Amino acid sequence: MPLIKNKLYGGIHDMLEQYNDILSVEELCELLHVGRNRVYQLLQSGELKGFRLGKTWKIPKIAVEEYIRSSII
């Protein structure tokens, strides 16, 4: 099982490699294949960590990695 987890985690890193360290809601929608409303739900519930810069949500890449890992397990 550890080998499978390592492959999954490596895949997550590869998947996120093309993005900057801070993602926008639009980038996250594209990455996760979900709509804007779902991303806002995740942010507001705290399932996905992010912060607001003015009226705009910003999501650290590491928070996206953590969210995906917690969703896999």
Buried (B, 14 or more C-beta within 10 A) or exposed (E): EEEEEEEBBEEBEEEBEEBEEBBBBEBBBEBBEEEEEBBBEBBEEEEBBBEEEEEEBBBBBEBBBBBBEEEEE
